[in-house]
Amino acid sequence: MAVSQQYSAWLGKRVEVHYRSAGVHLSVRGTLASDSGKFIYLEDGSSTVDGRKTLRVAIPYSCVLRVAEAPDSSSEGPSRSAQEDH
């Protein structure tokens, strides 16, 4: 499957994914942890006083708008944003 190979090339890299969910444009940054052929899975971790927290996001292929390499910055926490389409 050509699409699967496209996302598999990003495995292990820090990426920013823009996707659509319920008519809202969202973006998330993290490490592309897995590609199942139907979903891509991102992970991002941060340290807190209580220990290490990990954010995991599963995004269906049909919702992905764009994938781009993101700068690798250990000082950044999970980055999520939402915008309503006008």
Z-matrix of the N, CA and C atoms (Angstrom, degrees):
N
C 1 1.458
C 2 1.533 1 108.43
N 3 1.300 2 118.50 1 122.80
C 4 1.455 3 123.04 2 -175.54
C 5 1.521 4 112.25 3 -63.80
N 6 1.319 5 117.82 4 -39.97
C 7 1.464 6 120.65 5 -178.14
C 8 1.518 7 110.54 6 -64.33
N 9 1.326 8 117.07 7 -42.58
C 10 1.457 9 121.56 8 179.47
C 11 1.526 10 110.48 9 -59.91
N 12 1.305 11 116.97 10 -42.83
C 13 1.459 12 120.74 11 179.21
C 14 1.521 13 110.78 12 -64.60
N 15 1.308 14 116.87 13 -33.88
C 16 1.457 15 120.63 14 179.16
C 17 1.527 16 110.69 15 -61.70
N 18 1.333 17 117.49 16 -48.02
C 19 1.459 18 120.42 17 -178.80
C 20 1.525 19 111.79 18 -75.90
N 21 1.312 20 117.88 19 -30.79
C 22 1.460 21 120.87 20 178.64
C 23 1.523 22 111.75 21 -61.51
N 24 1.305 23 117.52 22 -27.51
C 25 1.459 24 121.51 23 178.16
C 26 1.527 25 111.64 24 -63.58
N 27 1.332 26 117.73 25 -21.66
C 28 1.464 27 122.51 26 -179.00
C 29 1.524 28 112.90 27 -91.77
N 30 1.334 29 118.65 28 -3.63
C 31 1.467 30 121.33 29 -176.44
C 32 1.523 31 111.85 30 -53.52
N 33 1.334 32 115.50 31 132.48
C 34 1.459 33 121.57 32 179.09
C 35 1.513 34 114.53 33 81.35
N 36 1.324 35 117.97 34 -3.79
C 37 1.468 36 121.37 35 -179.15
C 38 1.523 37 110.44 36 -100.78
N 39 1.315 38 115.27 37 152.69
C 40 1.464 39 120.88 38 176.17
C 41 1.532 40 107.52 39 -80.52
N 42 1.328 41 116.08 40 123.39
C 43 1.459 42 121.45 41 -175.65
C 44 1.524 43 111.03 42 -132.15
N 45 1.312 44 115.05 43 162.14
C 46 1.454 45 122.33 44 169.86
C 47 1.523 46 106.29 45 -116.74
N 48 1.329 47 115.89 46 124.94
C 49 1.453 48 121.50 47 -178.37
C 50 1.519 49 108.85 48 -113.44
N 51 1.324 50 115.83 49 127.32
C 52 1.465 51 121.97 50 173.71
C 53 1.518 52 106.26 51 -103.10
N 54 1.327 53 115.44 52 130.75
C 55 1.458 54 119.47 53 -177.94
C 56 1.523 55 110.45 54 -146.73
N 57 1.319 56 115.61 55 166.37
C 58 1.457 57 122.18 56 -178.45
C 59 1.524 58 108.88 57 -114.83
N 60 1.333 59 114.81 58 133.93
C 61 1.458 60 120.54 59 176.65
C 62 1.520 61 108.48 60 -141.34
N 63 1.320 62 117.55 61 119.66
C 64 1.472 63 123.68 62 179.17
C 65 1.528 64 111.72 63 53.79
N 66 1.330 65 116.41 64 40.82
C 67 1.457 66 120.79 65 176.80
C 68 1.515 67 114.71 66 78.61
N 69 1.336 68 117.51 67 7.19
C 70 1.465 69 121.89 68 179.63
C 71 1.525 70 108.50 69 -112.05
N 72 1.329 71 116.21 70 136.45
C 73 1.455 72 121.95 71 177.77
C 74 1.525 73 107.93 72 -88.86
N 75 1.339 74 116.92 73 121.69
C 76 1.460 75 122.81 74 -178.17
C 77 1.517 76 109.65 75 -121.65
N 78 1.325 77 115.89 76 158.66
C 79 1.457 78 120.10 77 171.64
C 80 1.521 79 108.52 78 -139.98
N 81 1.313 80 115.01 79 150.11
C 82 1.458 81 121.27 80 178.67
C 83 1.525 82 107.90 81 -146.14
N 84 1.335 83 115.88 82 143.68
C 85 1.460 84 121.73 83 176.19
C 86 1.506 85 108.93 84 -112.66
N 87 1.302 86 115.28 85 143.28
C 88 1.452 87 120.62 86 177.16
C 89 1.510 88 110.14 87 175.19
N 90 1.311 89 115.74 88 -175.29
C 91 1.456 90 121.63 89 177.49
C 92 1.519 91 108.58 90 -91.21
N 93 1.325 92 116.21 91 128.57
C 94 1.461 93 119.59 92 178.00
C 95 1.526 94 107.48 93 -70.70
N 96 1.340 95 115.21 94 106.65
C 97 1.457 96 121.53 95 -172.37
C 98 1.518 97 113.09 96 -89.22
N 99 1.345 98 116.99 97 -30.96
C 100 1.458 99 119.59 98 -174.93
C 101 1.520 100 110.70 99 -159.51
N 102 1.317 101 114.78 100 155.39
C 103 1.460 102 122.99 101 176.22
C 104 1.520 103 107.05 102 -137.30
N 105 1.340 104 116.58 103 108.77
C 106 1.465 105 120.59 104 -175.47
C 107 1.525 106 113.36 105 -86.96
N 108 1.326 107 116.87 106 -9.10
C 109 1.458 108 119.85 107 -174.21
C 110 1.518 109 111.74 108 99.38
N 111 1.331 110 116.84 109 -17.70
C 112 1.464 111 122.33 110 175.77
C 113 1.522 112 111.60 111 -126.50
N 114 1.340 113 116.63 112 -26.41
C 115 1.461 114 123.10 113 179.62
C 116 1.521 115 108.86 114 -132.15
N 117 1.347 116 116.28 115 152.27
C 118 1.456 117 120.49 116 165.74
C 119 1.520 118 106.37 117 -111.53
N 120 1.326 119 116.12 118 146.50
C 121 1.457 120 122.34 119 -176.06
C 122 1.518 121 109.28 120 -121.22
N 123 1.340 122 115.52 121 124.37
C 124 1.456 123 121.55 122 177.86
C 125 1.511 124 109.17 123 -109.75
N 126 1.342 125 116.19 124 147.65
C 127 1.457 126 122.54 125 174.94
C 128 1.510 127 108.58 126 -131.57
N 129 1.331 128 115.42 127 144.97
C 130 1.454 129 121.24 128 173.42
C 131 1.513 130 107.51 129 -149.38
N 132 1.295 131 116.59 130 135.87
C 133 1.462 132 120.51 131 -177.26
C 134 1.512 133 111.79 132 -119.04
N 135 1.316 134 114.63 133 156.52
C 136 1.455 135 120.63 134 174.71
C 137 1.523 136 108.53 135 -146.60
N 138 1.315 137 115.80 136 151.71
C 139 1.457 138 120.42 137 178.93
C 140 1.515 139 109.31 138 -95.40
N 141 1.310 140 115.76 139 138.09
C 142 1.457 141 121.74 140 176.30
C 143 1.523 142 108.27 141 -128.92
N 144 1.310 143 116.21 142 175.31
C 145 1.458 144 120.61 143 178.08
C 146 1.533 145 110.34 144 -60.21
N 147 1.337 146 116.62 145 -35.22
C 148 1.463 147 121.65 146 -178.45
C 149 1.525 148 113.52 147 -82.47
N 150 1.297 149 117.63 148 -4.38
C 151 1.464 150 120.32 149 -179.13
C 152 1.507 151 111.63 150 129.89
N 153 1.312 152 115.45 151 -162.80
C 154 1.464 153 121.78 152 -176.92
C 155 1.521 154 109.73 153 -90.64
N 156 1.319 155 115.97 154 131.51
C 157 1.464 156 122.44 155 176.81
C 158 1.524 157 108.31 156 -112.72
N 159 1.330 158 116.41 157 140.20
C 160 1.454 159 121.00 158 179.39
C 161 1.515 160 109.41 159 -123.83
N 162 1.332 161 115.45 160 128.57
C 163 1.459 162 122.26 161 174.82
C 164 1.520 163 107.23 162 -97.30
N 165 1.335 164 116.67 163 126.89
C 166 1.464 165 121.40 164 176.96
C 167 1.518 166 108.32 165 -121.42
N 168 1.326 167 115.79 166 132.85
C 169 1.455 168 121.49 167 -178.91
C 170 1.523 169 108.81 168 -128.71
N 171 1.330 170 116.62 169 131.03
C 172 1.469 171 122.53 170 174.71
C 173 1.521 172 107.21 171 -108.73
N 174 1.331 173 117.10 172 124.97
C 175 1.458 174 121.73 173 -177.40
C 176 1.525 175 109.04 174 -122.69
N 177 1.341 176 117.60 175 121.07
C 178 1.473 177 119.98 176 177.41
C 179 1.531 178 110.76 177 -65.15
N 180 1.331 179 116.07 178 143.75
C 181 1.462 180 120.56 179 177.83
C 182 1.522 181 111.82 180 -50.98
N 183 1.323 182 116.48 181 -41.28
C 184 1.466 183 120.64 182 -174.93
C 185 1.528 184 112.83 183 -64.69
N 186 1.324 185 118.25 184 -15.85
C 187 1.467 186 122.07 185 -178.93
C 188 1.527 187 113.07 186 -98.69
N 189 1.338 188 117.77 187 -14.24
C 190 1.462 189 121.41 188 -176.13
C 191 1.524 190 109.99 189 -70.84
N 192 1.327 191 115.78 190 127.24
C 193 1.465 192 121.63 191 175.99
C 194 1.522 193 111.33 192 -98.94
N 195 1.349 194 116.33 193 -40.59
C 196 1.464 195 119.97 194 -176.04
C 197 1.524 196 109.49 195 -160.19
N 198 1.330 197 116.61 196 144.50
C 199 1.461 198 123.50 197 173.58
C 200 1.520 199 106.73 198 -126.86
N 201 1.334 200 116.12 199 130.14
C 202 1.464 201 120.67 200 178.99
C 203 1.522 202 108.83 201 -140.07
N 204 1.321 203 116.13 202 148.99
C 205 1.457 204 119.56 203 177.79
C 206 1.523 205 109.23 204 -67.37
N 207 1.323 206 116.13 205 135.82
C 208 1.467 207 122.24 206 179.66
C 209 1.517 208 108.40 207 -108.97
N 210 1.329 209 116.95 208 150.73
C 211 1.469 210 118.93 209 177.80
C 212 1.524 211 110.23 210 -62.36
N 213 1.316 212 116.90 211 141.33
C 214 1.462 213 121.47 212 178.66
C 215 1.516 214 108.00 213 -84.23
N 216 1.320 215 115.97 214 105.66
C 217 1.457 216 120.70 215 -177.98
C 218 1.518 217 109.38 216 -129.92
N 219 1.319 218 116.67 217 114.41
C 220 1.461 219 119.68 218 -179.15
C 221 1.520 220 111.75 219 -73.58
N 222 1.338 221 117.94 220 -15.35
C 223 1.460 222 120.25 221 179.91
C 224 1.523 223 112.22 222 -81.72
N 225 1.336 224 117.29 223 -15.90
C 226 1.461 225 120.53 224 178.94
C 227 1.509 226 110.22 225 -82.89
N 228 1.307 227 116.44 226 139.57
C 229 1.456 228 121.23 227 170.97
C 230 1.503 229 107.73 228 -92.32
N 231 1.323 230 117.14 229 -173.19
C 232 1.461 231 119.90 230 177.19
C 233 1.514 232 110.44 231 -57.90
N 234 1.298 233 116.00 232 134.51
C 235 1.457 234 120.45 233 -178.61
C 236 1.512 235 109.49 234 -114.27
N 237 1.334 236 115.93 235 117.20
C 238 1.458 237 120.57 236 178.02
C 239 1.501 238 107.84 237 -131.62
N 240 1.322 239 116.46 238 140.03
C 241 1.442 240 120.00 239 175.61
C 242 1.517 241 108.50 240 -143.01
N 243 1.337 242 115.88 241 156.47
C 244 1.462 243 120.58 242 179.18
C 245 1.504 244 108.67 243 -137.39
N 246 1.318 245 115.33 244 142.41
C 247 1.459 246 122.12 245 176.27
C 248 1.509 247 107.48 246 -137.64
N 249 1.334 248 116.46 247 136.86
C 250 1.459 249 119.30 248 172.37
C 251 1.506 250 108.10 249 -81.47
N 252 1.326 251 116.52 250 138.59
C 253 1.462 252 120.78 251 176.31
C 254 1.511 253 108.77 252 -77.53
N 255 1.308 254 115.18 253 139.85
C 256 1.483 255 120.48 254 179.38
C 257 1.489 256 109.32 255 -106.12
